[in-house]
Amino acid sequence: MQPLITTGPPGPRARAILERDAEVISQCMVREYPLVLERAEGMNLWDVDGNRYLDFSAGIAVMNAGWNHPDVMRAVGEQLQKLSHGAFLDFCSEVPVQFAEKLVSMLPEGLERVYLSNSGAETVEAAMKLARYHTGRKYFISFYGGFHGRTYGAVSLTAAKVIQRKGFGPFLPVIHVPYPDPYRPFGFSTDTCDVDVIRYIREEVFRTEVSPEEVAAIVVEAVQGEGGYIVPSKGFLKQLRELCDEHGIMLVVDEVQSGCMRTGRFLASEHFGVVPDIVTLSKALGGGFPLGATVASDEIMAWPPGSHASTFGGNNVSCAAGLAVLKILDAPGFGDHVTGMGAYLMERLKDLQENHAVIGDVRGIGLMIGIELVRDRISKQRAKEERNAVLNAAFRNGLTLLPAGESVIRFSPPLIIEKEDIDMGIEILDRAFSAVSL
Ligand SMILES: Cc1ncc(COP(=O)(O)O)c(C=O)c1O
């Protein structure tokens, strides 16, 4: 289906709603471009003025099964007739249990006990508290560029953009270390930055800042998301796993964005042959309904009743939606489809890079792909304004994309994407790059 832009955007209805939004909604919301959504289906979004967009955002990597998937909508409709809020903290019901059973069946062995919550940040908070409870230690290590959410524990781990931290400290005791970004290796070399980061933790952090016996967890994204869709080397997570094992530190892998088949495997960490001690999942897990899961082994998740909980965790509607989503993601061939479409999108983006010098880097796994815009390819100066201009031009031509990091465009489309969608998106993007005459 071709995007169809007839009015604006923003058209008159969108403009009127945006004006009201500006009057009443907290200013901390971000509005990348003036999109006012009315409905969505599959790969498409419609705004309130009837414009249709091809969507490469999946609503911040959430609608992995496609917008308004009929199976998800049916499951939600049926559940609504029976029970929405089931007070799962105090009363048991079957749907959250069924959901957790299905989730565990799709995870690597050893990840077998599930704590249910409502958002990514909540899953991270639970992981931090669990790591402290299990180890009796206080400190955490996380990475520059990492994003884990905005509640106090999660934002303490986060070091993606200073605006997310400015004015909010002091934070929990977290030591930030470089993430091994092959394109911007923090003064290390591209080929060895993974080993260098591990050495830095071992030889600098543990020697000068914190004793490893005081570190409860190292919290890492298997592929950095908000920081710019950065893929570490093949060996990095394994080396981190070894470092954690050596010192009894919990390895927490935050798969809130990279999980749920986004990379072609259920967890991105599976590509790297690593099983986390604790894994966090949210975003795509609930198919558009608030749902988070923190998962660990029986041995690690051994906290007593009442030690951690939330009123809405295990909400029946979210879990019914989540169960339907998991069945879709678990269908035979789904992962291969993601891998195939990811490879095709990557190839098309590399072609685009040949025609537009501003594209400095194309990287990703599966359908978690980023392109980094730079003023020139030698200095790699970040092209933030240019990135924003391209996003806006794409939007005005009917393609919705989101930014990541300072100068990256992220590609996190619904995983049901087909080649024709990719071709259409690339055509619009090509025009957008040309229109902003970079
Ligand atoms: C890796 C990661 N962790 C945690 C979060 C926080 O999730 P939420 O916004 O649902 O709190 C995000 C959100 O983008 C994320 O990408």
The ligand as an SDF file (V2000), in Angstrom:
LIG
                    3D

 16 16  0  0  0  0  0  0  0  0999 V2000
   16.9140   -1.1570   26.4910 C   0  0  0  0  0  0  0  0  0  0  0  0
   15.8130   -0.4130   27.1710 C   0  0  0  0  0  0  0  0  0  0  0  0
   15.6000   -0.6040   28.4700 N   0  0  0  0  0  0  0  0  0  0  0  0
   14.6150    0.0350   29.1350 C   0  0  0  0  0  0  0  0  0  0  0  0
   13.8040    0.9220   28.4870 C   0  0  0  0  0  0  0  0  0  0  0  0
   12.7240    1.6410   29.2540 C   0  0  0  0  0  0  0  0  0  0  0  0
   11.4730    1.1980   28.8710 O   0  0  0  0  0  0  0  0  0  0  0  0
   10.1590    2.0330   29.2570 P   0  0  0  0  0  0  0  0  0  0  0  0
   10.1700    3.2680   28.4350 O   0  0  0  0  0  0  0  0  0  0  0  0
    9.0430    1.0960   28.9080 O   0  0  0  0  0  0  0  0  0  0  0  0
   10.2320    2.3070   30.7040 O   0  0  0  0  0  0  0  0  0  0  0  0
   13.9840    1.1590   27.1290 C   0  0  0  0  0  0  0  0  0  0  0  0
   13.1260    2.1180   26.4010 C   0  0  0  0  0  0  0  0  0  0  0  0
   13.4080    2.5810   25.3340 O   0  0  0  0  0  0  0  0  0  0  0  0
   15.0120    0.4730   26.4580 C   0  0  0  0  0  0  0  0  0  0  0  0
   15.2360    0.6830   25.1420 O   0  0  0  0  0  0  0  0  0  0  0  0
  1  2  1  0
  2  3  1  0
  2 15  2  0
  3  4  2  0
  4  5  1  0
  5  6  1  0
  5 12  2  0
  6  7  1  0
  7  8  1  0
  8  9  2  0
  8 10  1  0
  8 11  1  0
 12 13  1  0
 12 15  1  0
 13 14  2  0
 15 16  1  0
M  END
$$$$
